[in-house]
Amino acid sequence: AEKRPPNLSGSVLDFNKSPVPYASVALYTSDSLLLKGTTSDESGSFSLRAPEGAYFIKISFLSFDDYTSSPISIIRGQPVRLEPIELKPNASMLDAVDITAEKSQMELQLDKRVFNVGKDLGNAGGNAAEILANVPSVDVDIEGNVSLRGSENVRVLIDGRPSGMTAGSADALRMLQGNLIDKIEVITNPSSRFDAEGEVGIINIILKKEKKQGLNGAFELKAGYPTNAGASFSLNYRKNWVNLFASSGISYRSSPGSGSAINQFQSPDTSYQFESTRAQRRGGLANVSRVGADFFINDNNTLTTALMLRYSDANNTADIDYNDLDSMGEVFFNTLRSESENEIGLDLEANVTYKKTFERKGHEWVSNVSINQNDDTEESNLIQTETFGNIESESFQRSSNTEDQRRYELQTDYVHPFGKDAKFEVGAKASLREIQNNYSVELKDTGDWYALTDFTNQLVYNENIYAGYAMHSNKIGSFSYQGGLRLEQSEIKTLLKATNESNPRSYLNLFPSAHVSYELNPKNALQASYSRRISRPRFRELIPFFSYTDPRNFYSGNPDLNPELTDSYEVGYLQKFEKGSLLSSLYYRHTKGPTERITVTDSTGLLRRFPVNLSTMDAYGVEFNLQYEITKWLRTSLSANLYQASTQGSYNGRRLSSETFTASGRGTVMVKLPKAFNLQAAGRYRAPRISTQGKTLAMYTLDLGLSKDVLKGNGTITASAKDVFNSRKRRWIVDTEYLYSEIEFQWQARQFLVIFTYRLNQKKSSNRGRGGDMEGSDFDI
């Protein structure tokens, strides 16, 4: 059938009689029911088609007062052309827009913190792991493991969903270029709507995605020392009923790292000591690409499809030099172990989301299907040279590690509002995951290769999680509340093919959550929250056989590990000032069966590290996040986390306990200089921490960045120095009954970068990227 032409049209102007593009135009019936809506085009014009009847329109646009028309009558065969509509500026909104555009990095909300990636010069040219390391209260260790408020049991999502880049190798986040990331959300006490996985909450990485009409996007080139080069783009094209988006980033890195250790072993009948140094270089080619589309079927139905591909080809080398010392501290035996590794990674993710909205605002149904396939292969060749006096000998080894993962997820959520501000929400989710891990080590002897059976095995890991939840929320005056209950059935099984050992686990858990909020006045609000969380063992933590990269340090899992269960309580106070805001939080976590990796040694000095469940852990903390604009040219962002942790437990009859008081903090200063220059300095500090078998020493780092806008504001050149003092080194001490070790390791040395960014039909201050923000706030009432 031929499409009928619109019968209601008009144009939107500002106070200077200039067109206002992308203004929201809503058509209401005479009894205030929303019928349909559209946006003005680049000339400020809009058009709609409506059946006969009486209507009015409402037009809204940022920094202008809303406009509501007088009654409009639509009569068949008589198109209505409205007089040009002039919007009046809203003075308070104009001030707010100016502040938003000039904010540094963080938006503070009671239920979460949102970090705008592009606002931090320290993120320029970085990857996802480096960007997360710049987020207050978040830490990324030398191996790429992410922790929040001192705990590694945090759920990391991409666009609100698990990803092969966050559930696989810890190093995978280093392959996602920062220019593809829009913002990062940190939710420390999630509601029942979210998976219960993650002791300390959720970190959600939101990728860039615009919905503005026409073609727009951004391009980036970077080069740095040590070797670090890359290019990326992010593009959107929106026209009528379809929005297309695509992004891709390719990079090549070769990063040097180093480490050293002193180990002293002493038992009643034996003493032994050795020193070791490590020099490594890691890197290679990596690419992450993403394409997708939003199909606006009509005003109430939207279908979104997205496909993401990650490919990496890394070449890593490491030289480990051991010196065995006699009682006088002299070297009597030397071992040099040289490793060359090639690592190929391929990750493919596909998502389809259907969203249906109803007449009433907030009434919606969303369903999602997600498929993820991840394949990683590591092939290593090792040469070990041993020197004793004048005698030198060589041995050759090789190892292979393949990890193939399949994940399928189905999720549906329904929200039904009622009354003035109340709503009821229900949802269900199924997550099916299988990992096949094949690991082998071979030794060359008289020309032939033979397997070391103690280090060779095939593991099949199955994890099926079935969940359902219900939530209710309401707002009564200044008081808001939300309560929910989530049920999760976990079916987990590990199978060792070589020995046919199977270890099935099945458990059913209830996870309640509660949030209350009270608005004291427009600038001050209080919130209290509670949630129950679970941290299931990662599949690597369940593998019983040891890795063999380092002949004196063996790492393994523990098939008898149980999940951790945590009760989390938090109270927050948000204060808004004329030029900033302060979020203060008190929190407490009680964990049953906390997991800790312990170290044991034998009479030859070999160190074995594996995880065990301890009894309990109690953590108390206070956290502050401050944003403040000192002057129009000077802004600052400060955060601090101070906490006390008490851990109790035992292993093989030996008591393992610790009491630690520690802190971490980050401060950023942004200076606006003349001629479109910006200068930023960002420092981080992490205080020492006591563990059950020793302590982690303090660490500090400083990053500097300088940027200049060029090409009439469409381009930016940024120069940055990361870890200016070359001090981002992890240092820790292991102190047990028979072993004392001092270890220092630096994953990546100081780095210098130059980045050029070009924006196509985008403004620098724009932060409109959406891209799967988990469907709104956790306390969205």
Secondary structure as GFF3:
##gff-version 3
##sequence-region A 1 781
A	DSSP	beta_strand	8	13	.	.	.	ID=ss1
A	DSSP	beta_strand	24	29	.	.	.	ID=ss2
A	DSSP	beta_strand	34	39	.	.	.	ID=ss3
A	DSSP	beta_strand	45	48	.	.	.	ID=ss4
A	DSSP	beta_strand	53	60	.	.	.	ID=ss5
A	DSSP	beta_strand	67	68	.	.	.	ID=ss6
A	DSSP	beta_strand	72	74	.	.	.	ID=ss7
A	DSSP	beta_strand	80	81	.	.	.	ID=ss8
A	DSSP	beta_strand	85	86	.	.	.	ID=ss9
A	DSSP	alpha_helix	91	102	.	.	.	ID=ss10
A	DSSP	beta_strand	106	108	.	.	.	ID=ss11
A	DSSP	beta_strand	113	116	.	.	.	ID=ss12
A	DSSP	three_ten_helix	117	119	.	.	.	ID=ss13
A	DSSP	three_ten_helix	121	123	.	.	.	ID=ss14
A	DSSP	alpha_helix	128	133	.	.	.	ID=ss15
A	DSSP	beta_strand	138	140	.	.	.	ID=ss16
A	DSSP	beta_strand	146	148	.	.	.	ID=ss17
A	DSSP	beta_strand	155	158	.	.	.	ID=ss18
A	DSSP	alpha_helix	164	167	.	.	.	ID=ss19
A	DSSP	three_ten_helix	170	175	.	.	.	ID=ss20
A	DSSP	three_ten_helix	178	180	.	.	.	ID=ss21
A	DSSP	beta_strand	181	187	.	.	.	ID=ss22
A	DSSP	beta_strand	202	207	.	.	.	ID=ss23
A	DSSP	beta_strand	214	225	.	.	.	ID=ss24
A	DSSP	beta_strand	228	239	.	.	.	ID=ss25
A	DSSP	beta_strand	242	266	.	.	.	ID=ss26
A	DSSP	beta_strand	271	298	.	.	.	ID=ss27
A	DSSP	beta_strand	301	325	.	.	.	ID=ss28
A	DSSP	beta_strand	331	357	.	.	.	ID=ss29
A	DSSP	beta_strand	364	388	.	.	.	ID=ss30
A	DSSP	beta_strand	391	418	.	.	.	ID=ss31
A	DSSP	beta_strand	422	445	.	.	.	ID=ss32
A	DSSP	beta_strand	448	451	.	.	.	ID=ss33
A	DSSP	three_ten_helix	453	455	.	.	.	ID=ss34
A	DSSP	beta_strand	457	476	.	.	.	ID=ss35
A	DSSP	beta_strand	479	496	.	.	.	ID=ss36
A	DSSP	beta_strand	501	521	.	.	.	ID=ss37
A	DSSP	beta_strand	524	535	.	.	.	ID=ss38
A	DSSP	alpha_helix	539	542	.	.	.	ID=ss39
A	DSSP	beta_strand	553	555	.	.	.	ID=ss40
A	DSSP	beta_strand	564	577	.	.	.	ID=ss41
A	DSSP	beta_strand	580	592	.	.	.	ID=ss42
A	DSSP	beta_strand	595	601	.	.	.	ID=ss43
A	DSSP	beta_strand	607	613	.	.	.	ID=ss44
A	DSSP	beta_strand	616	631	.	.	.	ID=ss45
A	DSSP	beta_strand	634	648	.	.	.	ID=ss46
A	DSSP	beta_strand	650	651	.	.	.	ID=ss47
A	DSSP	beta_strand	654	655	.	.	.	ID=ss48
A	DSSP	beta_strand	658	673	.	.	.	ID=ss49
A	DSSP	beta_strand	677	686	.	.	.	ID=ss50
A	DSSP	beta_strand	689	691	.	.	.	ID=ss51
A	DSSP	beta_strand	694	696	.	.	.	ID=ss52
A	DSSP	beta_strand	699	710	.	.	.	ID=ss53
A	DSSP	three_ten_helix	711	713	.	.	.	ID=ss54
A	DSSP	beta_strand	715	722	.	.	.	ID=ss55
A	DSSP	beta_strand	730	735	.	.	.	ID=ss56
A	DSSP	beta_strand	739	746	.	.	.	ID=ss57
A	DSSP	beta_strand	751	760	.	.	.	ID=ss58
###
